[in-house]
């Protein structure tokens, strides 16, 4: 890639980050079209914890009528990403592990995140996914690498 193309790509990335930060600063919950397509809603995110919900539709079910594992992983990834952003870090995922414990069914799935290690460059979060019966259906661990500091993206709890 030529230096002009790399500089153009860097400028577009920075412009997108600025747009995203302005959206978040003004109370936005998510700007990600993929997350919106899956009907994932962030309920809150702060330095203590983050929580999101996947509203189950026919489009996220596998052929057996259960929520597709990829959608559950996307819910966990979304919650973890918003949680780490609430600490003032723009991060990329280094690793994620998702353990599916039972079939996921119901009108929604809820995911909660807790930070286990908040490091200078590497941070680790653990998440649980529960169904409407409050049964644990999955657990995840995410490890993030900090790209840069940003303004903390706090999502206030919905009343």
LINPEGI-V888207 format. One record per pair of residues at least 6 apart in sequence whose ideal C-beta (glycine too) atoms are under 6 Angstrom apart, sorted by sequence separation. I is the first residue (numbers start at 1). J is the second residue. D is the distance in whole Angstrom. If there is no record, write none. Layout:
BEGIN
i/j/d
I/J/D
I/J/D
END
This chain:
BEGIN
i/j/d
62/68/5
117/123/6
130/136/6
131/137/5
44/51/6
60/67/6
84/91/5
117/124/4
23/31/5
43/51/4
60/68/6
116/124/5
128/136/6
129/137/5
43/52/6
129/138/4
42/52/5
115/125/5
116/126/5
20/31/6
56/67/6
60/71/4
128/139/6
30/42/6
40/52/6
41/53/5
113/125/5
114/126/6
29/42/5
127/140/4
40/54/5
113/127/5
126/141/5
39/55/4
111/127/6
112/128/5
125/142/5
39/57/6
111/129/5
124/143/5
109/129/6
110/130/5
54/75/4
123/144/5
122/145/6
73/98/5
106/131/5
121/146/5
52/78/6
106/132/4
52/79/4
50/79/5
83/113/4
69/100/6
50/82/5
72/104/6
79/111/5
38/71/6
50/83/3
80/113/5
104/137/5
79/113/5
40/75/6
76/111/6
101/136/6
102/137/5
38/74/6
75/111/5
101/137/6
45/82/4
66/103/4
67/104/4
101/138/6
40/78/5
45/83/5
66/104/6
100/138/5
47/86/6
66/105/6
42/82/5
46/86/5
47/87/6
99/139/5
45/86/4
83/125/6
98/140/5
35/78/5
97/141/5
80/125/5
96/142/5
95/143/4
94/143/4
56/107/6
76/127/5
93/144/6
94/145/5
56/108/6
55/108/6
91/144/4
92/145/5
53/108/5
54/109/5
91/146/5
53/110/5
72/129/6
89/146/5
90/147/5
90/148/5
52/111/5
84/144/5
90/150/5
51/112/5
88/149/6
80/142/4
88/150/6
50/113/4
76/140/4
88/152/4
49/114/6
72/138/6
86/152/6
86/153/5
85/153/4
86/154/5
46/154/5
45/155/4
44/155/5
42/155/5
44/157/4
43/158/6
29/155/6
24/153/4
21/151/6
END
